[in-house]
Amino acid sequence: NGKTLGPQEPQHLQELQDRLRRALPAYMVPTALVPLDALPLTPNGKLDRKALPAPDYTSATAGTPTRAPSTPHERIIAGLFAEVLGVDVARIGGDTSFFALGGHSLLAMRLIGRIRAALGAQLRPRDFFEAPTVAGLAERLHGAAKAEGDVLLPLHLEGDRAPVFCVHPAGGHSWGYYHLKDHLPPGHPLYGLQARTLLQGAEPPATLPAMSADYVAQLRSVQPSGPYHLVGWSFGGLVAFEMATQLQEQGEEIALLALLDAFPAAAKDGVEPVPADEDSMLRMIAANAGYDPAAITTVGADEPLTPAALSAFFQQVGAVMANLTPDDLRTFAHTLRHNAGIGAAFAPGVFRGDLLVLTAALGRDGSRTAPDKGRDAWTTHVTGRVDEHQVPCSHDDMLLPNVLKPVGEILSRSLQNQSP
């Protein structure tokens, strides 16, 4: 309304945030509020987005918390929140949510590692997404030391419409889909499917169809009948496609099948094969995490990189994978290699219906990708239309929080065009 908030600005911002939470669905509530005397404009009178100040996520908890952390575990977790997010611990109360402070799934991995190091307990991803507050996580610590990971991970449970199921990439984790909930229409719960081998040490499935059959059973445990909504990124797109065809063979309807930069092996021209040895796999993991493997000082020029050396390096630099033990990294490398292998051997069948394909507009070298890459790859495998959209990112960035906004907008249009 043009009024100045004045010296009580934090309290006014908190009141506004509380009113928005009462009036809007969760996905529409802004994480941070930025007061402005006036909107910056270009010489043509349009909004100058580049001149807008960056959000301060600490404003979400500005002022005095409603309840201070009251138990030893709560006080420790509050301190870890502050450490991982880079905020003042005095602003963190027992009911403060990690995600309301600007946290995201990558930082969540770091936080779980800090909790394990400080308290000796391993929280499940499910605990973290269901109870992301200081008090909620402290409560979940009881009995969490030996908890198994969840193959079917509930990322967001609010809503009574059909869930959206998201399949993991070759690495096995589906955490990256968490922020997709902020960009989907209200009412759709969101689940992630994660690799059983990575989480529970099970024997790997011999084929991609065998993995898909396992995931179909998991999916039907929470939604016994269709219509189903399936999303998969990279290797996960191949699994989602096979799940869809298996569900159709079982007489079920698929309302949405969306593939995020996923292509059959025959369409992957010029893609380098996944290396077979552990040293190369670990170096790939380090590179994908944003680090030059040659810079890991614990490894000599001619020495192979070991899980122990990579784990120590991640802890030393405070990487988001610092919570992974040497055994975790060894399992991760083997899972990645195995999934890449069964993905390369997979020959898609035919899906009866329309297919939504989101392709990365940029190659790994920064060049523009072909506008019809997805349509050319999948047309012979569907009976309906292939609806292709390019997303302004590279393949590896498809699940970054900022990229998930355009991804979510495209998926939302498809969901909103369906019957309730």
C-alpha positions in Angstrom: 0.0 0.0 0.0 3.0 2.3 -0.2 3.4 2.8 3.6 6.8 2.5 5.3 7.1 -0.4 7.8 9.4 1.6 10.0 11.4 0.3 13.0 8.9 -2.6 13.7 9.5 -4.0 10.2 10.5 -7.6 11.3 7.3 -7.9 13.3 5.1 -6.6 10.5 6.8 -9.0 8.0 6.2 -11.9 10.4 2.5 -10.9 10.8 2.1 -10.7 7.0 3.8 -14.1 6.6 1.4 -15.6 9.2 -1.6 -14.1 7.4 -0.4 -15.5 4.1 -0.1 -19.0 5.6 -3.7 -18.8 6.8 -5.0 -17.6 3.5 -3.0 -19.5 0.9 -2.0 -23.1 0.1 1.6 -23.9 1.3 3.1 -23.9 -2.2 2.0 -20.2 -2.7 3.4 -18.8 0.5 6.7 -16.9 -0.2 9.8 -18.1 1.7 11.0 -14.5 2.2 9.4 -11.1 2.1 11.4 -8.0 1.0 10.0 -4.5 1.8 10.5 -1.9 -0.9 9.6 1.8 -1.0 8.9 1.4 -4.7 9.3 -1.1 -7.5 12.4 -0.5 -9.7 11.4 0.3 -13.2 13.2 0.3 -16.6 13.1 3.5 -18.7 10.2 2.0 -20.5 8.2 1.8 -17.3 8.4 -2.0 -16.9 9.6 -3.9 -13.8 13.4 -4.0 -13.7 13.9 -7.5 -12.3 17.7 -7.2 -12.3 17.4 -4.2 -9.9 15.3 -6.1 -7.3 17.3 -6.9 -4.1 18.1 -10.5 -3.3 15.7 -12.1 -0.7 16.9 -12.4 2.8 15.7 -15.8 4.0 16.4 -15.0 7.6 13.4 -12.6 7.5 11.2 -15.7 7.7 12.2 -16.0 11.3 13.1 -12.4 12.1 12.5 -11.3 15.7 12.1 -13.5 18.7 11.2 -17.2 18.1 7.8 -18.2 19.5 9.4 -21.0 21.5 13.1 -21.4 22.3 14.7 -24.9 21.9 14.0 -26.6 25.2 15.8 -29.9 25.3 19.5 -30.8 24.7 18.7 -32.4 21.4 16.7 -29.3 20.2 19.5 -27.0 21.2 22.0 -29.0 19.3 19.8 -29.3 16.2 19.1 -25.5 16.4 22.9 -24.9 16.3 23.3 -27.2 13.4 20.5 -25.4 11.5 22.4 -22.1 12.1 25.7 -23.7 11.0 24.4 -25.2 7.8 22.2 -22.3 6.7 24.6 -19.5 7.9 22.0 -17.7 10.1 22.1 -16.4 13.7 21.1 -19.2 16.1 19.1 -16.7 18.2 16.6 -16.6 15.4 15.9 -20.3 15.5 13.2 -21.6 17.7 11.9 -25.0 18.5 9.2 -24.7 15.8 11.4 -23.2 13.1 11.3 -25.1 9.8 14.6 -25.8 7.9 12.9 -25.1 4.6 11.3 -21.9 5.7 14.9 -20.6 6.2 15.7 -21.2 2.6 17.0 -24.7 3.1 16.8 -27.2 0.2 17.4 -30.9 -0.4 21.2 -30.6 -1.0 21.6 -28.6 2.3 19.4 -31.2 3.9 21.9 -33.9 3.1 24.6 -31.8 4.8 22.4 -31.3 7.9 21.6 -35.0 8.3 25.4 -35.6 8.1 25.9 -33.0 10.9 23.2 -34.6 13.0 24.8 -38.0 12.6 28.2 -36.7 13.5 27.0 -34.7 16.6 24.4 -37.2 18.0 25.3 -40.6 16.5 21.8 -41.1 15.0 20.9 -41.5 11.4 17.6 -39.9 10.5 15.7 -41.3 7.5 14.9 -38.9 4.6 11.2 -39.5 5.4 11.7 -38.2 9.0 13.3 -35.1 7.6 10.6 -34.2 5.1 7.7 -35.1 7.4 9.1 -33.1 10.4 11.5 -30.4 9.2 11.4 -28.3 12.4 13.9 -28.4 15.2 11.4 -30.0 17.6 10.2 -32.4 15.0 13.6 -33.7 14.1 14.6 -34.0 17.8 11.5 -36.1 18.4 12.3 -38.4 15.4 15.8 -39.0 16.8 14.5 -41.6 19.3 15.1 -45.0 17.8 16.5 -43.6 14.6 20.0 -45.0 14.9 19.4 -48.1 12.7 16.6 -46.9 10.5 16.5 -48.1 6.9 16.0 -45.8 4.0 12.6 -45.7 2.3 12.1 -47.0 -1.2 8.9 -45.0 -1.4 9.8 -41.6 0.1 6.9 -39.2 1.0 8.1 -35.8 0.0 4.8 -34.0 0.5 1.6 -35.6 1.8 -0.9 -32.8 1.8 -3.9 -33.1 -0.5 -6.5 -35.6 -1.5 -6.0 -35.7 -5.3 -3.9 -38.3 -7.2 -0.3 -38.4 -6.1 2.6 -37.6 -8.3 5.4 -40.3 -8.3 8.9 -39.3 -9.2 11.6 -41.9 -10.0 15.3 -41.5 -9.0 18.1 -41.0 -11.5 20.9 -43.5 -11.8 22.5 -42.4 -8.5 19.4 -43.8 -6.6 18.2 -40.9 -4.5 15.0 -39.0 -5.2 15.6 -36.1 -2.8 16.1 -33.7 -5.6 12.4 -33.7 -6.4 11.4 -32.2 -3.0 11.0 -28.6 -4.2 8.8 -29.7 -7.0 5.9 -29.5 -4.5 6.2 -25.7 -4.5 5.4 -25.5 -8.2 2.5 -28.1 -8.5 -1.2 -27.4 -8.2 -2.5 -27.8 -4.6 -3.9 -31.1 -3.6 -1.4 -33.5 -5.2 0.8 -35.5 -2.7 4.4 -36.0 -4.0 6.4 -39.3 -3.6 9.9 -40.2 -4.6 11.0 -43.7 -5.5 14.5 -44.6 -4.4 16.9 -47.5 -5.3 16.6 -50.4 -2.9 20.2 -51.4 -3.4 21.4 -47.9 -2.3 19.2 -47.7 0.8 18.9 -51.2 2.1 21.9 -53.1 0.6 19.6 -55.4 -1.4 20.7 -57.3 -4.5 20.4 -55.2 -7.6 17.6 -56.0 -10.0 18.9 -57.9 -13.1 16.9 -55.7 -15.5 15.2 -52.4 -15.6 11.8 -54.1 -16.1 12.4 -56.0 -12.8 13.2 -52.7 -11.0 10.1 -51.2 -12.5 7.9 -54.1 -11.3 9.2 -53.5 -7.7 8.4 -49.8 -7.9 4.9 -50.5 -9.3 4.2 -52.6 -6.2 5.4 -49.8 -4.0 3.3 -47.3 -5.9 0.2 -49.4 -5.6 0.7 -49.7 -1.8 -0.4 -46.1 -1.5 -2.6 -45.8 -4.6 -4.2 -49.1 -5.5 -5.7 -48.0 -8.7 -5.2 -45.3 -11.4 -5.2 -42.9 -13.0 -1.5 -42.5 -12.2 1.0 -39.6 -12.6 4.6 -40.6 -13.2 7.7 -38.4 -13.6 11.3 -39.5 -14.1 14.6 -37.7 -14.7 17.4 -39.2 -16.7 17.6 -43.0 -15.9 14.5 -42.5 -13.9 12.6 -41.5 -17.0 13.3 -44.9 -18.5 12.0 -46.6 -15.3 8.9 -44.4 -15.3 8.2 -45.3 -19.0 8.5 -49.0 -18.2 6.3 -48.6 -15.1 3.7 -46.9 -17.2 3.6 -49.7 -19.8 3.4 -52.4 -17.0 0.5 -50.5 -15.3 -1.3 -50.4 -18.7 -0.8 -54.2 -19.0 -2.5 -54.5 -15.6 -5.5 -52.5 -17.0 -4.6 -49.2 -15.3 -4.9 -45.7 -16.7 -1.9 -43.3 -16.9 -3.0 -39.7 -16.7 0.5 -38.2 -16.9 3.8 -39.7 -18.0 6.6 -37.0 -18.0 10.2 -37.7 -18.9 12.9 -35.1 -17.8 15.8 -35.3 -20.3 15.5 -39.1 -20.6 16.2 -41.0 -23.8 16.4 -44.6 -24.9 20.0 -45.8 -25.3 19.6 -45.9 -29.1 19.0 -42.1 -29.1 22.1 -41.2 -27.0 24.5 -40.4 -29.8 28.0 -39.6 -28.6 27.4 -40.3 -24.9 30.4 -41.7 -23.3 29.9 -45.2 -21.6 29.9 -45.3 -17.8 33.4 -46.5 -16.6 33.5 -49.9 -15.0 36.2 -49.5 -12.3 35.6 -48.1 -8.9 38.3 -45.4 -9.1 36.6 -43.9 -12.2 33.2 -44.1 -10.7 34.4 -42.2 -7.5 36.1 -39.6 -9.6 32.8 -39.1 -11.5 30.9 -38.7 -8.2 33.5 -36.1 -7.1 33.2 -34.2 -10.4 29.4 -34.3 -10.3 29.5 -32.8 -6.8 31.5 -29.9 -8.2 35.1 -30.8 -7.2 38.1 -31.6 -9.4 39.2 -35.1 -8.5 42.8 -34.1 -9.1 42.5 -31.6 -6.3 41.9 -34.3 -3.7 45.2 -34.1 -1.9 45.0 -37.5 -0.2 45.4 -39.2 -3.6 48.6 -39.2 -5.5 48.8 -38.7 -9.3 49.0 -42.5 -10.0 47.0 -43.7 -7.0 43.4 -44.9 -7.4 40.7 -42.9 -5.5 39.3 -44.9 -2.7 35.9 -44.5 -0.9 37.8 -43.7 2.3 39.8 -40.9 0.7 36.7 -39.4 -1.0 34.7 -39.5 2.2 37.5 -37.8 4.1 37.8 -35.1 1.4 34.0 -34.4 1.4 34.2 -34.0 5.2 37.2 -31.7 5.0 35.6 -29.3 2.5 32.1 -29.5 4.0 30.5 -30.9 0.8 26.8 -31.8 0.7 27.9 -35.4 0.6 29.9 -35.1 3.8 27.5 -37.4 5.6 28.3 -40.3 3.3 30.7 -42.9 4.9 33.2 -44.9 2.8 30.7 -47.8 2.6 28.0 -45.4 1.5 30.2 -44.1 -1.3 31.2 -47.6 -2.4 27.5 -48.6 -2.6 26.7 -45.3 -4.4 29.4 -46.0 -7.0 28.2 -49.5 -7.6 24.5 -48.5 -7.7 25.3 -45.8 -10.3 27.3 -48.2 -12.4 24.7 -50.9 -12.2 21.8 -48.7 -13.1 23.6 -47.1 -16.0 24.2 -50.7 -17.3 20.6 -51.8 -17.1 19.5 -48.5 -18.6 21.8 -49.0 -21.6 20.4 -52.5 -22.1 16.8 -51.4 -21.9 14.6 -51.5 -25.0 11.4 -49.5 -24.4 8.1 -51.1 -25.5 5.1 -49.0 -26.6 3.1 -46.7 -24.4 -0.6 -46.2 -25.3 -1.2 -42.5 -24.9 0.4 -39.1 -25.0 4.0 -38.5 -23.6 5.3 -35.2 -22.1 9.0 -34.8 -22.6 11.1 -32.0 -21.1 14.5 -31.7 -22.6 17.5 -29.7 -21.4 18.1 -26.8 -23.8 21.9 -26.8 -23.2 24.4 -29.6 -23.7 27.1 -30.3 -21.1 29.5 -28.2 -23.2 27.0 -25.2 -23.2 25.9 -25.7 -26.8 22.1 -25.6 -27.8 20.5 -29.0 -28.1 18.2 -29.9 -31.0 14.7 -28.6 -30.5 13.1 -32.0 -31.5 15.5 -34.3 -29.6 12.8 -35.7 -27.4 10.2 -36.1 -30.1 12.7 -37.8 -32.4 13.7 -40.2 -29.6 10.3 -41.3 -28.4 7.8 -41.0 -31.3 8.2 -44.7 -32.3 7.5 -45.8 -28.7 4.1 -44.1 -28.1 0.8 -44.3 -29.9 -0.2 -40.7 -29.1 1.4 -37.3 -29.2 4.9 -36.4 -28.0 4.6 -33.0 -26.3 8.1 -31.6 -26.0 9.3 -28.6 -24.1 12.8 -27.3 -23.7 14.0 -26.2 -20.2 16.7 -23.5 -19.9 19.4 -25.7 -18.2 21.8 -28.5 -18.8 21.0 -32.2 -18.1 22.8 -32.2 -14.7 20.9 -29.1 -13.5 17.4 -30.3 -14.2 16.5 -30.8 -10.5 18.1 -27.7 -9.1 15.5 -25.6 -7.1 15.5 -22.7 -9.5 15.1 -25.0 -12.6 12.3 -26.9 -11.0 10.1 -23.7 -11.3 9.7 -23.9 -15.1 9.6 -27.8 -14.9 6.8 -27.4 -12.3 4.9 -24.9 -14.5 4.9 -27.3 -17.4 3.8 -30.3 -15.3 1.1 -28.1 -13.6 -0.5 -27.2 -16.9 -0.8 -30.9 -17.8 -2.2 -31.7 -14.3 -4.7 -28.8 -14.5 -6.0 -29.9 -17.9 -7.1 -33.2 -16.4 -10.4 -33.9 -14.7 -10.5 -33.6 -10.9 
